[in-house]
Amino acid sequence: MASIVSVSNLSKTYGSGFQALKDVSLEIEEGEILALLGPNGAGKTTLISIICGIVNPSEGQVLVGGHDVVKDFRATRSMIGLVPQELTTDQFETVWNTVSFSRGLHGKKANPGHIEKVLKDLSLYDKKDNMMRELSGGMKRRVLIAKALSHEPRVLFLDEPTAGVDVNLRKDMWQVVEKLRETGVTIILTTHYIEEAEEIADRVGVINGGKILLIEEKAALMKKLGRKQLRIDLSEPLAAIPEALSSYRLTLDDEGRCLIYDYDASGERTGITTLLTALAETGIRLKDISTHQSSLEDIFVELVGARA
């Protein structure tokens, strides 16, 4: 599939000397949902700001739809929708006018039918005549999303779009995201709700310290880095793991009351059967057995922690 966004050797150093991005390169495919994860200060917002033409890079190049974001600003900006973290709107304007003006600012002709559809999709239509100052924080967040969709962008950036909003908005927004994907819109999402990325993303990128640590298809990432654990709760605590079990690389937890066994669930043999047999032979009595599959959050924490 062709790339709609191409980032090559991108770096950004601010006047203070802080280097927010360090030689970042990535390709974003048309029609995909890419979740970009990283701790605060990792460089997510700077990367998005450069791609959207809000901040100029110190080095490198960004192409959107084949156009350079610096040299062809108008062409690229008209293809991009951005939902920023900050709630920045005209407090004394109506919802309808706020969204309609945004369409005009991107050089698109008036289209009341499209504005109506966007507002209805985001459960905002009944608020269309309300002034922005009359809305709750969650409703204002919906308006930001509507503004980003007003000019029918080919690429949509969602920078922490559900931070501090209600569950209903989150559900509405993900329904809109799915509909947009069906029409071929490319979506780049940053979020602290990693379960959201795990649910809707096609690929996952992890950024930390201004560098891209990895970008992988979600399923491949879970398979490659995800682990499964067997948790064996013991009837009586152990002071140490018996020598006869040393080959299984077990860990002892919970004051000696639990044995943890890591294994590859996709392998031909997990070793669980032989482990349980070995436990019986050593006379260790079991109280309970359970399994745990690594989540995307587990993988993210491990990656960021290992390369911090």
N, C-alpha and C positions, 0 to 999 in steps of 0.2 A: 504494500500500500504506500502511496506517495506521502511525503512529508508536507504538512501545511506550515509548520514552524521549524526552522533550522537555526540552531544556536552553535556558533563556532568560536572556540577559544575566547570566551567572554570573561572579562575581568572588570571589576569596578573598585576603585579606590577613592574615597571621599576626601575632601579638603583637610580633614582632621588627621589624615594618614591611615584611617581604618580601611582595611581591604575587605569588602563585603562579599566579593565573588573572586574566585581564583581559577582561571582557565577552565571555564565551564563549557562543555559541548554536549548537545543532545538533539535528537530528532523527535518531533512529535507528529504522529501520523494522523492524517485526515480522518475524522469520524471517531476517534478513540476517546476514552476517558482516562486521563492520567492523573493519579493522585500523587502530589508532591508533599512528602512528610519531612519534618525536621523540627528541632527545638527552637525556641525563641532566639533570634539573632543568627540563625543558620544561613540566611541569605535568600529565603523564599520570596519575601516581598520585594527585595531589590531586583531579583531575577524577573519577576512579573512586571515590575515597573519599567524595566528596560525593554522588555518585549512589547509592552503597550505604548512605548514612546514617551513615557513620563520622565524617565531618567536616562541620561546619555551614558553609554559605556565608556570606560577608560581604554579598553582594548577589545578587539574581537568584532564579530558581526552577527546580526540577527536578521533573518529573512522570514517574512510572513507572506505566504502565497507567492513566493518568488520575489517580493519587493523588500528592499532594505528599509528597516524601521527608522533610520536616521535620514537617509536621502529621499525616501518616498513616504514621508510621514503621513500625508493625507490618505494615500492609498491603503496603507497598512492599518491606520487607525479606524477606517470605515469598516474593516473586516473583523474588528475586535470588540468584544463586549467585556467590561470589567465590573465586577462587584467587589468594591474595596472593603477593608475592615471598618473604616471610619464611617459614621453616619453623617454624611455631608449632603444636606439638601436645603433648599430655600424654605424656611419655616412658614412664610406667608403666601405660599403658592399652593394651588390645589394639586391633588394627586394626578388628575388627568392632565393638567397643563405641565406638570413636572416631567411626566413620562413623554408627553408629546414634544416638548421642547428638546428633550434629549435626542429624539429621532432627527429633528431638524438640525441640531448641531453636528450631526454626522453626515449631513448632506443628502438626507433621504426626504422624498416628497411625503406630504401628509398622507396618512393611511389610518383613519379612525377605526376601521375594522380590525386591523392588526393590534392597535393599542387596546381595544376592547377585549380581544382574545387573550392578550398577555395579562391584563388585569383580572380577567375571570380565572385564568389558569392559576393565578397566585392568590385567589380569594380576596381580591382587592376591589372588585367592581362596585360593591356597595359603598366603598369609601371614596369613589372617584371625585366627588365634589367637596370632600373634606380638605381643609388646609393641613399642611404637613405638621404644623405645631400641635394639631389636635390628635395626632396618632401616637400610639404606644411605640416603644423601642422596637418591638417585634414587627409591627406594621411598617415602620420606617425601613426596616431591613428588607421587607418585601418590595417596597418601592424602589430601593436600590437595584434589586434583581430585575424589576420591570424596566427600569431605565437602561440597564445593560442589554436587555432583549429588545428594546424599542426599535433599533435600526437593523434587526435581523442579521446579527453577526455570524460569521463562519467559524470564529474562534471565541470561546467564552471562558474567561478567567473568574474563578470563584475563590477569593482570598478570605479564608475563614468565614464563609457565608452564614453558618448556623451558630456562630458564637453568641451565646446569651439569648437565644430565641427559643420560642416554645416548640413543643413536639409537633404540633399541627403544621407549623411552618416548615419544619424539616421534612415532614412527609410530603407536603405540597411541592416543595422545591425539588425533591428527588424524583417526583413524578414528572415535573417539567423537564428535568435533566434527561430522563429516559425518552421523553417525546422528542427532545432536541437531538439526541443521539440518533434516533430513527430517521431524522431528516438530514443527517450527515454533519451536524455541528460538532466541532472538536471542543472538548471540555477539559480544562486544567484546573484541578481542585487542590487547594491547601486546606488542611483541617487538623484540629487537635482531637477530633472524634475519629480515632483510627478505625473503629468498627464500621464507620461510614465508608471509608476508603476500601475496607475489606469487602464490603457488600457490593459497591457499584463500579469500582475501577477495573479497567482492562489491564493497565500496567501501573506499577508503583515505583516512584523514585524516592530516594532518601538523600537529603542534603544536610551537611553539617560543616560548620567552619568555612562556609563559602565554597565547598567542593561537593560535587555529586559523588556519593559513595557507591550508588548502583541505580540502575533502572532495569527492571525485569517485568515480564508478564507475571501477573499476580499468582496464577496457578503454578508457574515454574518456580517462582520465589518461595512459595509455601512448601513445594516439594523439595527444593534444594536446601533451604535453611530451616524449615520447620522440623521439629522433633516431636516424638511421642514418648511419653513417660509412663512407666508402670509404677504405681505407688502401692507398696506392700505394708500395710499396718500390722504391727506385731502384737501378739498377746502379752509378751513380756519384753521389756527394754533390753537392748544389747549394749554392752560397754564398747564393743568394737566389732567390726565385720570379720567373721571367721576366715582363716587362711584358705579354706577349701572353696570359698566364694570369690577369691581375689581376681580370678580371670573374667568375672562379669562386670568389673568396674562399677560396683554399686557405691552409692553414697548413703550415709546414715544421717537421718534428720529427726527433728522433734524429740530431742533428748534421748535418742536411741530407740524410739518407738516406731520408726518408719524407715524402710529401705526404698531408695529411688533407683529405678533402672531405666536408662535412656536407650531407645532403640529406633531403628529405621522401619517404619510401618510398611514402606513400599518394597522392602527387601524380600527375598524368597524365604528367608528364615529370620525370625525375630529373636530366637533364643529363649523365649519365655517358657516354653515347655521344659527345656533342660534346666533352666533356672529354678523353676518350681520343684522339680525332682531333686535338685541339689539342696534346696532349702529343707525338704523333707528328710533327706539323708543326714543333715547336720542336726536334726531335732528341733529346728526353729518352728514354732507354731504361729500360724497366721490368724489375724483377726478380720482383715478385710483387704480387698484388692480393688484398685480403680485405675483408670487411665486418664491422661491429660494430653491434648494435642496443642502444640504451640500455635498461638494466634499471631496475626500480623503485628500486634502490639508487642508481643514477646520478641519477635524478630527485630522490630524497630529499636527497641530498648537495647538489645544486645549489640546491634550494629553501631548505634550512636555511642554507647558506652565503650565499646572496644576501640573506637577510632577518635575518641574525644581528645 
